[in-house]
Amino acid sequence: MTEGLPAIGFRYPLALFLAELVPLALLLWVWWGPKQRIFLPFDQAIAANDRQQRSYRRRSLLLTAIINIARSLPVLLLGIVIAILCGPTRFGAPHSKRKLTNIEFCVDISGSMTAEFGDGSRYDASMKAINSFLDFRKGDAFGLTFFGNEVMHWTPLTSDASAIRLAPPYMRPENAPPGFGGTEIGKALLACQRRLVERTNGDRMILLISDGSSSDLDGGNDMQIAKQLRANNIIVYGVHIAEGEVPAEIVNITHYSGGEVFNPGDEEGLAAVFRRIDDMQQAELEKSIADVNDDYVNYCVAGLVVLGASVLSLFGLRLTPW
């Protein structure tokens, strides 16, 4: 097939092949079947010389061809009707669609997240930045997990981000249930990993937001968790929303998984971090299979043209001219 031309087919190709044998046989009969003689009503026959007879034969062959063309029009119309009944189709151009990224927000709600940051607390600034990030990544699937010493999955992975937008008032560190006062990042990352590995389609990413270090990453546990995340194709980006150096364990996990960790100093820096993460983790486009569309228009137009020509031919093109 020549590239660039639309692929044309039929829903019932075998039925088309068998049914089109009928108009093909009729066309053969029209052009090469028994010739029908016409007797002209002359009272006297005048013998013609050879030259006149050759002229008559040439005009007879031309007239016969024109009449056969007119007789073939109903047969062609039958062939077009059969083609329409067999469901002509046309493949549309393949569309590019956005490749899904499964993003799990892993948000620290320990007591230290109530510390002042900008116009509010660290928690407030984090959730505000997450809401802006949701606008950048329309078309992806998002999940929200809160953690302290315990882990709470707030929303499942879904493209409907409304539950995430409504979450901030309910899971403020001041309102957190018992067991969320400390910080266990390793436990939270493993819990998010279990959710992401259930998603067989799309990329996987964890966006970790925390302001402290975690004792459950000591003793080499950070690299063990990082290796698990990498083996499951999960990239971790970290936002350390606190003053001071980023804990080395967080740096190890993010870098080994293919991500990066950021340390914003204010709300503007935090917003810039989320834009930076969006730029680094661009959504890919993948070609989808072309849709099969009905293609009746061209056949209907051709059928109307043939029908009109056939009707017009009845006014003068026939075997008996009287």
VEXMI-929041 format. One record per residue (C-alpha): residue number from 1; residue in three letters; x, y, z. Coordinates in steps of 0.1 Angstrom, whole numbers, always signed. Example, Ala and Ser with C-alpha at 12.3 -4.5 7.8 and 13.67 -1.06 7.14 Angstrom:
<r nr="1" rest="ALA" xx="+123" yy="-45" zz="+78"/>
<r nr="2" rest="SER" xx="+137" yy="-11" zz="+71"/>
***
This chain:
<r nr="1" rest="MET" xx="+0" yy="+0" zz="+0"/>
<r nr="2" rest="THR" xx="+13" yy="+34" zz="-9"/>
<r nr="3" rest="GLU" xx="+22" yy="+54" zz="+22"/>
<r nr="4" rest="GLY" xx="-1" yy="+84" zz="+27"/>
<r nr="5" rest="LEU" xx="-31" yy="+69" zz="+10"/>
<r nr="6" rest="PRO" xx="-60" yy="+59" zz="+33"/>
<r nr="7" rest="ALA" xx="-65" yy="+21" zz="+37"/>
<r nr="8" rest="ILE" xx="-99" yy="+11" zz="+22"/>
<r nr="9" rest="GLY" xx="-117" yy="-21" zz="+29"/>
<r nr="10" rest="PHE" xx="-150" yy="-38" zz="+35"/>
<r nr="11" rest="ARG" xx="-166" yy="-53" zz="+66"/>
<r nr="12" rest="TYR" xx="-177" yy="-84" zz="+45"/>
<r nr="13" rest="PRO" xx="-150" yy="-89" zz="+18"/>
<r nr="14" rest="LEU" xx="-159" yy="-125" zz="+10"/>
<r nr="15" rest="ALA" xx="-196" yy="-116" zz="+5"/>
<r nr="16" rest="LEU" xx="-184" yy="-87" zz="-17"/>
<r nr="17" rest="PHE" xx="-163" yy="-110" zz="-39"/>
<r nr="18" rest="LEU" xx="-191" yy="-135" zz="-44"/>
<r nr="19" rest="ALA" xx="-218" yy="-110" zz="-50"/>
<r nr="20" rest="GLU" xx="-199" yy="-90" zz="-75"/>
<r nr="21" rest="LEU" xx="-196" yy="-120" zz="-97"/>
<r nr="22" rest="VAL" xx="-232" yy="-114" zz="-107"/>
<r nr="23" rest="PRO" xx="-227" yy="-79" zz="-122"/>
<r nr="24" rest="LEU" xx="-195" yy="-90" zz="-138"/>
<r nr="25" rest="ALA" xx="-213" yy="-119" zz="-156"/>
<r nr="26" rest="LEU" xx="-240" yy="-94" zz="-167"/>
<r nr="27" rest="LEU" xx="-214" yy="-71" zz="-181"/>
<r nr="28" rest="LEU" xx="-198" yy="-99" zz="-201"/>
<r nr="29" rest="TRP" xx="-233" yy="-108" zz="-214"/>
<r nr="30" rest="VAL" xx="-240" yy="-72" zz="-225"/>
<r nr="31" rest="TRP" xx="-207" yy="-68" zz="-244"/>
<r nr="32" rest="TRP" xx="-200" yy="-103" zz="-257"/>
<r nr="33" rest="GLY" xx="-233" yy="-121" zz="-255"/>
<r nr="34" rest="PRO" xx="-256" yy="-129" zz="-284"/>
<r nr="35" rest="LYS" xx="-261" yy="-99" zz="-307"/>
<r nr="36" rest="GLN" xx="-297" yy="-86" zz="-310"/>
<r nr="37" rest="ARG" xx="-307" yy="-79" zz="-346"/>
<r nr="38" rest="ILE" xx="-329" yy="-49" zz="-354"/>
<r nr="39" rest="PHE" xx="-351" yy="-50" zz="-385"/>
<r nr="40" rest="LEU" xx="-357" yy="-16" zz="-400"/>
<r nr="41" rest="PRO" xx="-391" yy="-10" zz="-416"/>
<r nr="42" rest="PHE" xx="-381" yy="-3" zz="-452"/>
<r nr="43" rest="ASP" xx="-405" yy="-13" zz="-480"/>
<r nr="44" rest="GLN" xx="-376" yy="-16" zz="-505"/>
<r nr="45" rest="ALA" xx="-340" yy="-25" zz="-499"/>
<r nr="46" rest="ILE" xx="-314" yy="-7" zz="-520"/>
<r nr="47" rest="ALA" xx="-282" yy="-25" zz="-525"/>
<r nr="48" rest="ALA" xx="-252" yy="-5" zz="-513"/>
<r nr="49" rest="ASN" xx="-217" yy="-6" zz="-527"/>
<r nr="50" rest="ASP" xx="-187" yy="-18" zz="-507"/>
<r nr="51" rest="ARG" xx="-176" yy="+16" zz="-497"/>
<r nr="52" rest="GLN" xx="-211" yy="+24" zz="-483"/>
<r nr="53" rest="GLN" xx="-213" yy="-9" zz="-465"/>
<r nr="54" rest="ARG" xx="-179" yy="-3" zz="-448"/>
<r nr="55" rest="SER" xx="-192" yy="+31" zz="-437"/>
<r nr="56" rest="TYR" xx="-224" yy="+15" zz="-424"/>
<r nr="57" rest="ARG" xx="-204" yy="-11" zz="-404"/>
<r nr="58" rest="ARG" xx="-182" yy="+16" zz="-388"/>
<r nr="59" rest="ARG" xx="-212" yy="+36" zz="-377"/>
<r nr="60" rest="SER" xx="-229" yy="+4" zz="-366"/>
<r nr="61" rest="LEU" xx="-200" yy="-5" zz="-344"/>
<r nr="62" rest="LEU" xx="-198" yy="+30" zz="-329"/>
<r nr="63" rest="LEU" xx="-235" yy="+30" zz="-322"/>
<r nr="64" rest="THR" xx="-234" yy="-5" zz="-307"/>
<r nr="65" rest="ALA" xx="-206" yy="+5" zz="-283"/>
<r nr="66" rest="ILE" xx="-226" yy="+36" zz="-272"/>
<r nr="67" rest="ILE" xx="-257" yy="+15" zz="-267"/>
<r nr="68" rest="ASN" xx="-237" yy="-11" zz="-247"/>
<r nr="69" rest="ILE" xx="-223" yy="+16" zz="-225"/>
<r nr="70" rest="ALA" xx="-259" yy="+27" zz="-217"/>
<r nr="71" rest="ARG" xx="-270" yy="-9" zz="-211"/>
<r nr="72" rest="SER" xx="-240" yy="-13" zz="-187"/>
<r nr="73" rest="LEU" xx="-250" yy="+15" zz="-165"/>
<r nr="74" rest="PRO" xx="-277" yy="-4" zz="-145"/>
<r nr="75" rest="VAL" xx="-252" yy="-32" zz="-141"/>
<r nr="76" rest="LEU" xx="-227" yy="-8" zz="-127"/>
<r nr="77" rest="LEU" xx="-253" yy="+6" zz="-104"/>
<r nr="78" rest="LEU" xx="-260" yy="-29" zz="-91"/>
<r nr="79" rest="GLY" xx="-223" yy="-34" zz="-84"/>
<r nr="80" rest="ILE" xx="-222" yy="-2" zz="-64"/>
<r nr="81" rest="VAL" xx="-253" yy="-12" zz="-44"/>
<r nr="82" rest="ILE" xx="-236" yy="-45" zz="-35"/>
<r nr="83" rest="ALA" xx="-205" yy="-27" zz="-24"/>
<r nr="84" rest="ILE" xx="-225" yy="-4" zz="-1"/>
<r nr="85" rest="LEU" xx="-243" yy="-34" zz="+14"/>
<r nr="86" rest="CYS" xx="-210" yy="-50" zz="+21"/>
<r nr="87" rest="GLY" xx="-199" yy="-21" zz="+44"/>
<r nr="88" rest="PRO" xx="-171" yy="+0" zz="+29"/>
<r nr="89" rest="THR" xx="-146" yy="+12" zz="+55"/>
<r nr="90" rest="ARG" xx="-117" yy="+35" zz="+56"/>
<r nr="91" rest="PHE" xx="-89" yy="+36" zz="+82"/>
<r nr="92" rest="GLY" xx="-85" yy="+70" zz="+98"/>
<r nr="93" rest="ALA" xx="-51" yy="+85" zz="+106"/>
<r nr="94" rest="PRO" xx="-36" yy="+71" zz="+138"/>
<r nr="95" rest="HIS" xx="-40" yy="+95" zz="+167"/>
<r nr="96" rest="SER" xx="-13" yy="+104" zz="+192"/>
<r nr="97" rest="LYS" xx="-25" yy="+100" zz="+228"/>
<r nr="98" rest="ARG" xx="-8" yy="+110" zz="+260"/>
<r nr="99" rest="LYS" xx="+9" yy="+81" zz="+278"/>
<r nr="100" rest="LEU" xx="-4" yy="+77" zz="+313"/>
<r nr="101" rest="THR" xx="+18" yy="+84" zz="+343"/>
<r nr="102" rest="ASN" xx="+7" yy="+70" zz="+377"/>
<r nr="103" rest="ILE" xx="+17" yy="+96" zz="+403"/>
<r nr="104" rest="GLU" xx="+14" yy="+88" zz="+440"/>
<r nr="105" rest="PHE" xx="+18" yy="+119" zz="+463"/>
<r nr="106" rest="CYS" xx="+34" yy="+108" zz="+496"/>
<r nr="107" rest="VAL" xx="+28" yy="+137" zz="+521"/>
<r nr="108" rest="ASP" xx="+43" yy="+139" zz="+556"/>
<r nr="109" rest="ILE" xx="+18" yy="+150" zz="+582"/>
<r nr="110" rest="SER" xx="+40" yy="+147" zz="+613"/>
<r nr="111" rest="GLY" xx="+39" yy="+174" zz="+639"/>
<r nr="112" rest="SER" xx="+68" yy="+193" zz="+624"/>
<r nr="113" rest="MET" xx="+48" yy="+200" zz="+592"/>
<r nr="114" rest="THR" xx="+28" yy="+226" zz="+612"/>
<r nr="115" rest="ALA" xx="+59" yy="+249" zz="+612"/>
<r nr="116" rest="GLU" xx="+56" yy="+282" zz="+595"/>
<r nr="117" rest="PHE" xx="+63" yy="+284" zz="+558"/>
<r nr="118" rest="GLY" xx="+52" yy="+314" zz="+537"/>
<r nr="119" rest="ASP" xx="+17" yy="+326" zz="+546"/>
<r nr="120" rest="GLY" xx="+8" yy="+293" zz="+563"/>
<r nr="121" rest="SER" xx="+24" yy="+260" zz="+574"/>
<r nr="122" rest="ARG" xx="+46" yy="+236" zz="+556"/>
<r nr="123" rest="TYR" xx="+16" yy="+213" zz="+551"/>
<r nr="124" rest="ASP" xx="-5" yy="+242" zz="+537"/>
<r nr="125" rest="ALA" xx="+22" yy="+251" zz="+512"/>
<r nr="126" rest="SER" xx="+27" yy="+215" zz="+502"/>
<r nr="127" rest="MET" xx="-10" yy="+209" zz="+494"/>
<r nr="128" rest="LYS" xx="-13" yy="+242" zz="+476"/>
<r nr="129" rest="ALA" xx="+16" yy="+232" zz="+454"/>
<r nr="130" rest="ILE" xx="+1" yy="+197" zz="+448"/>
<r nr="131" rest="ASN" xx="-31" yy="+214" zz="+436"/>
<r nr="132" rest="SER" xx="-12" yy="+234" zz="+411"/>
<r nr="133" rest="PHE" xx="+8" yy="+203" zz="+399"/>
<r nr="134" rest="LEU" xx="-25" yy="+186" zz="+392"/>
<r nr="135" rest="ASP" xx="-33" yy="+213" zz="+366"/>
<r nr="136" rest="PHE" xx="+1" yy="+207" zz="+349"/>
<r nr="137" rest="ARG" xx="-5" yy="+169" zz="+346"/>
<r nr="138" rest="LYS" xx="-40" yy="+166" zz="+333"/>
<r nr="139" rest="GLY" xx="-46" yy="+131" zz="+319"/>
<r nr="140" rest="ASP" xx="-24" yy="+113" zz="+345"/>
<r nr="141" rest="ALA" xx="-36" yy="+92" zz="+374"/>
<r nr="142" rest="PHE" xx="-31" yy="+105" zz="+409"/>
<r nr="143" rest="GLY" xx="-31" yy="+89" zz="+443"/>
<r nr="144" rest="LEU" xx="-27" yy="+106" zz="+477"/>
<r nr="145" rest="THR" xx="-10" yy="+90" zz="+507"/>
<r nr="146" rest="PHE" xx="-5" yy="+106" zz="+541"/>
<r nr="147" rest="PHE" xx="+22" yy="+93" zz="+565"/>
<r nr="148" rest="GLY" xx="+38" yy="+98" zz="+599"/>
<r nr="149" rest="ASN" xx="+46" yy="+67" zz="+619"/>
<r nr="150" rest="GLU" xx="+16" yy="+51" zz="+602"/>
<r nr="151" rest="VAL" xx="+4" yy="+53" zz="+566"/>
<r nr="152" rest="MET" xx="-31" yy="+63" zz="+553"/>
<r nr="153" rest="HIS" xx="-40" yy="+60" zz="+516"/>
<r nr="154" rest="TRP" xx="-64" yy="+89" zz="+512"/>
<r nr="155" rest="THR" xx="-74" yy="+84" zz="+475"/>
<r nr="156" rest="PRO" xx="-68" yy="+56" zz="+450"/>
<r nr="157" rest="LEU" xx="-50" yy="+62" zz="+418"/>
<r nr="158" rest="THR" xx="-75" yy="+80" zz="+396"/>
<r nr="159" rest="SER" xx="-77" yy="+106" zz="+369"/>
<r nr="160" rest="ASP" xx="-104" yy="+124" zz="+389"/>
<r nr="161" rest="ALA" xx="-83" yy="+146" zz="+412"/>
<r nr="162" rest="SER" xx="-113" yy="+163" zz="+430"/>
<r nr="163" rest="ALA" xx="-108" yy="+142" zz="+462"/>
<r nr="164" rest="ILE" xx="-71" yy="+153" zz="+464"/>
<r nr="165" rest="ARG" xx="-82" yy="+189" zz="+460"/>
<r nr="166" rest="LEU" xx="-107" yy="+186" zz="+489"/>
<r nr="167" rest="ALA" xx="-83" yy="+167" zz="+512"/>
<r nr="168" rest="PRO" xx="-63" yy="+196" zz="+529"/>
<r nr="169" rest="PRO" xx="-88" yy="+205" zz="+557"/>
<r nr="170" rest="TYR" xx="-93" yy="+169" zz="+568"/>
<r nr="171" rest="MET" xx="-57" yy="+157" zz="+572"/>
<r nr="172" rest="ARG" xx="-40" yy="+187" zz="+586"/>
<r nr="173" rest="PRO" xx="-13" yy="+176" zz="+611"/>
<r nr="174" rest="GLU" xx="-33" yy="+192" zz="+639"/>
<r nr="175" rest="ASN" xx="-62" yy="+169" zz="+630"/>
<r nr="176" rest="ALA" xx="-42" yy="+137" zz="+623"/>
<r nr="177" rest="PRO" xx="-53" yy="+106" zz="+642"/>
<r nr="178" rest="PRO" xx="-29" yy="+90" zz="+668"/>
<r nr="179" rest="GLY" xx="+2" yy="+73" zz="+652"/>
<r nr="180" rest="PHE" xx="+11" yy="+101" zz="+628"/>
<r nr="181" rest="GLY" xx="+33" yy="+122" zz="+650"/>
<r nr="182" rest="GLY" xx="+66" yy="+108" zz="+638"/>
<r nr="183" rest="THR" xx="+83" yy="+103" zz="+604"/>
<r nr="184" rest="GLU" xx="+88" yy="+69" zz="+588"/>
<r nr="185" rest="ILE" xx="+96" yy="+76" zz="+552"/>
<r nr="186" rest="GLY" xx="+108" yy="+40" zz="+544"/>
<r nr="187" rest="LYS" xx="+74" yy="+26" zz="+555"/>
<r nr="188" rest="ALA" xx="+55" yy="+52" zz="+534"/>
<r nr="189" rest="LEU" xx="+76" yy="+46" zz="+503"/>
<r nr="190" rest="LEU" xx="+71" yy="+8" zz="+505"/>
<r nr="191" rest="ALA" xx="+33" yy="+13" zz="+510"/>
<r nr="192" rest="CYS" xx="+32" yy="+36" zz="+479"/>
<r nr="193" rest="GLN" xx="+52" yy="+10" zz="+459"/>
<r nr="194" rest="ARG" xx="+26" yy="-17" zz="+467"/>
<r nr="195" rest="ARG" xx="-1" yy="+5" zz="+452"/>
<r nr="196" rest="LEU" xx="+19" yy="+15" zz="+421"/>
<r nr="197" rest="VAL" xx="+30" yy="-21" zz="+411"/>
<r nr="198" rest="GLU" xx="-7" yy="-29" zz="+408"/>
<r nr="199" rest="ARG" xx="-9" yy="-6" zz="+378"/>
<r nr="200" rest="THR" xx="+2" yy="-24" zz="+347"/>
<r nr="201" rest="ASN" xx="-3" yy="+5" zz="+323"/>
<r nr="202" rest="GLY" xx="+17" yy="+37" zz="+323"/>
<r nr="203" rest="ASP" xx="+48" yy="+50" zz="+341"/>
<r nr="204" rest="ARG" xx="+51" yy="+51" zz="+378"/>
<r nr="205" rest="MET" xx="+62" yy="+80" zz="+400"/>
<r nr="206" rest="ILE" xx="+63" yy="+88" zz="+437"/>
<r nr="207" rest="LEU" xx="+64" yy="+125" zz="+448"/>
<r nr="208" rest="LEU" xx="+76" yy="+125" zz="+484"/>
<r nr="209" rest="ILE" xx="+71" yy="+157" zz="+505"/>
<r nr="210" rest="SER" xx="+86" yy="+157" zz="+539"/>
<r nr="211" rest="ASP" xx="+105" yy="+180" zz="+563"/>
<r nr="212" rest="GLY" xx="+126" yy="+155" zz="+583"/>
<r nr="213" rest="SER" xx="+148" yy="+125" zz="+584"/>
<r nr="214" rest="SER" xx="+137" yy="+90" zz="+590"/>
<r nr="215" rest="SER" xx="+152" yy="+64" zz="+613"/>
<r nr="216" rest="ASP" xx="+138" yy="+35" zz="+592"/>
<r nr="217" rest="LEU" xx="+162" yy="+44" zz="+564"/>
<r nr="218" rest="ASP" xx="+193" yy="+39" zz="+585"/>
<r nr="219" rest="GLY" xx="+217" yy="+10" zz="+583"/>
<r nr="220" rest="GLY" xx="+215" yy="+6" zz="+545"/>
<r nr="221" rest="ASN" xx="+177" yy="+4" zz="+544"/>
<r nr="222" rest="ASP" xx="+177" yy="+34" zz="+521"/>
<r nr="223" rest="MET" xx="+195" yy="+16" zz="+493"/>
<r nr="224" rest="GLN" xx="+175" yy="-16" zz="+498"/>
<r nr="225" rest="ILE" xx="+143" yy="+4" zz="+493"/>
<r nr="226" rest="ALA" xx="+159" yy="+23" zz="+463"/>
<r nr="227" rest="LYS" xx="+167" yy="-10" zz="+446"/>
<r nr="228" rest="GLN" xx="+132" yy="-22" zz="+450"/>
<r nr="229" rest="LEU" xx="+118" yy="+10" zz="+436"/>
<r nr="230" rest="ARG" xx="+141" yy="+9" zz="+406"/>
<r nr="231" rest="ALA" xx="+134" yy="-28" zz="+400"/>
<r nr="232" rest="ASN" xx="+97" yy="-19" zz="+398"/>
<r nr="233" rest="ASN" xx="+103" yy="+11" zz="+375"/>
<r nr="234" rest="ILE" xx="+92" yy="+36" zz="+401"/>
<r nr="235" rest="ILE" xx="+109" yy="+70" zz="+400"/>
<r nr="236" rest="VAL" xx="+110" yy="+90" zz="+432"/>
<r nr="237" rest="TYR" xx="+111" yy="+128" zz="+433"/>
<r nr="238" rest="GLY" xx="+116" yy="+144" zz="+467"/>
<r nr="239" rest="VAL" xx="+107" yy="+178" zz="+481"/>
<r nr="240" rest="HIS" xx="+125" yy="+185" zz="+514"/>
<r nr="241" rest="ILE" xx="+104" yy="+214" zz="+528"/>
<r nr="242" rest="ALA" xx="+126" yy="+224" zz="+556"/>
<r nr="243" rest="GLU" xx="+157" yy="+244" zz="+564"/>
<r nr="244" rest="GLY" xx="+191" yy="+227" zz="+563"/>
<r nr="245" rest="GLU" xx="+206" yy="+199" zz="+543"/>
<r nr="246" rest="VAL" xx="+185" yy="+172" zz="+527"/>
<r nr="247" rest="PRO" xx="+191" yy="+139" zz="+545"/>
<r nr="248" rest="ALA" xx="+216" yy="+117" zz="+526"/>
<r nr="249" rest="GLU" xx="+192" yy="+88" zz="+526"/>
<r nr="250" rest="ILE" xx="+166" yy="+107" zz="+506"/>
<r nr="251" rest="VAL" xx="+192" yy="+118" zz="+481"/>
<r nr="252" rest="ASN" xx="+203" yy="+82" zz="+477"/>
<r nr="253" rest="ILE" xx="+167" yy="+70" zz="+471"/>
<r nr="254" rest="THR" xx="+158" yy="+97" zz="+446"/>
<r nr="255" rest="HIS" xx="+190" yy="+96" zz="+426"/>
<r nr="256" rest="TYR" xx="+191" yy="+58" zz="+424"/>
<r nr="257" rest="SER" xx="+155" yy="+55" zz="+412"/>
<r nr="258" rest="GLY" xx="+161" yy="+81" zz="+385"/>
<r nr="259" rest="GLY" xx="+146" yy="+111" zz="+402"/>
<r nr="260" rest="GLU" xx="+159" yy="+141" zz="+421"/>
<r nr="261" rest="VAL" xx="+153" yy="+159" zz="+454"/>
<r nr="262" rest="PHE" xx="+147" yy="+196" zz="+459"/>
<r nr="263" rest="ASN" xx="+150" yy="+219" zz="+489"/>
<r nr="264" rest="PRO" xx="+128" yy="+250" zz="+483"/>
<r nr="265" rest="GLY" xx="+133" yy="+280" zz="+506"/>
<r nr="266" rest="ASP" xx="+99" yy="+296" zz="+502"/>
<r nr="267" rest="GLU" xx="+65" yy="+293" zz="+485"/>
<r nr="268" rest="GLU" xx="+77" yy="+306" zz="+452"/>
<r nr="269" rest="GLY" xx="+106" yy="+281" zz="+453"/>
<r nr="270" rest="LEU" xx="+82" yy="+253" zz="+461"/>
<r nr="271" rest="ALA" xx="+60" yy="+262" zz="+431"/>
<r nr="272" rest="ALA" xx="+91" yy="+263" zz="+409"/>
<r nr="273" rest="VAL" xx="+101" yy="+229" zz="+421"/>
<r nr="274" rest="PHE" xx="+68" yy="+213" zz="+410"/>
<r nr="275" rest="ARG" xx="+71" yy="+230" zz="+376"/>
<r nr="276" rest="ARG" xx="+107" yy="+217" zz="+374"/>
<r nr="277" rest="ILE" xx="+95" yy="+181" zz="+382"/>
<r nr="278" rest="ASP" xx="+68" yy="+184" zz="+355"/>
<r nr="279" rest="ASP" xx="+95" yy="+195" zz="+330"/>
<r nr="280" rest="MET" xx="+118" yy="+166" zz="+340"/>
<r nr="281" rest="GLN" xx="+91" yy="+140" zz="+338"/>
<r nr="282" rest="GLN" xx="+74" yy="+150" zz="+305"/>
<r nr="283" rest="ALA" xx="+44" yy="+129" zz="+295"/>
<r nr="284" rest="GLU" xx="+52" yy="+108" zz="+264"/>
<r nr="285" rest="LEU" xx="+29" yy="+104" zz="+234"/>
<r nr="286" rest="GLU" xx="+22" yy="+71" zz="+219"/>
<r nr="287" rest="LYS" xx="+5" yy="+62" zz="+186"/>
<r nr="288" rest="SER" xx="-29" yy="+46" zz="+189"/>
<r nr="289" rest="ILE" xx="-44" yy="+22" zz="+164"/>
<r nr="290" rest="ALA" xx="-63" yy="+40" zz="+136"/>
<r nr="291" rest="ASP" xx="-101" yy="+39" zz="+139"/>
<r nr="292" rest="VAL" xx="-121" yy="+20" zz="+113"/>
<r nr="293" rest="ASN" xx="-147" yy="+44" zz="+99"/>
<r nr="294" rest="ASP" xx="-176" yy="+38" zz="+76"/>
<r nr="295" rest="ASP" xx="-171" yy="+52" zz="+41"/>
<r nr="296" rest="TYR" xx="-204" yy="+53" zz="+23"/>
<r nr="297" rest="VAL" xx="-202" yy="+88" zz="+9"/>
<r nr="298" rest="ASN" xx="-180" yy="+81" zz="-21"/>
<r nr="299" rest="TYR" xx="-200" yy="+51" zz="-31"/>
<r nr="300" rest="CYS" xx="-233" yy="+69" zz="-27"/>
<r nr="301" rest="VAL" xx="-221" yy="+98" zz="-49"/>
<r nr="302" rest="ALA" xx="-209" yy="+73" zz="-75"/>
<r nr="303" rest="GLY" xx="-242" yy="+55" zz="-74"/>
<r nr="304" rest="LEU" xx="-262" yy="+87" zz="-79"/>
<r nr="305" rest="VAL" xx="-240" yy="+97" zz="-109"/>
<r nr="306" rest="VAL" xx="-245" yy="+63" zz="-125"/>
<r nr="307" rest="LEU" xx="-282" yy="+64" zz="-118"/>
<r nr="308" rest="GLY" xx="-286" yy="+98" zz="-133"/>
<r nr="309" rest="ALA" xx="-266" yy="+88" zz="-164"/>
<r nr="310" rest="SER" xx="-287" yy="+57" zz="-168"/>
<r nr="311" rest="VAL" xx="-320" yy="+77" zz="-166"/>
<r nr="312" rest="LEU" xx="-307" yy="+102" zz="-192"/>
<r nr="313" rest="SER" xx="-297" yy="+74" zz="-216"/>
<r nr="314" rest="LEU" xx="-333" yy="+61" zz="-216"/>
<r nr="315" rest="PHE" xx="-343" yy="+92" zz="-236"/>
<r nr="316" rest="GLY" xx="-323" yy="+82" zz="-267"/>
<r nr="317" rest="LEU" xx="-300" yy="+53" zz="-263"/>
<r nr="318" rest="ARG" xx="-318" yy="+20" zz="-268"/>
<r nr="319" rest="LEU" xx="-319" yy="-9" zz="-293"/>
<r nr="320" rest="THR" xx="-352" yy="+1" zz="-309"/>
<r nr="321" rest="PRO" xx="-352" yy="+38" zz="-318"/>
<r nr="322" rest="TRP" xx="-389" yy="+40" zz="-323"/>
***
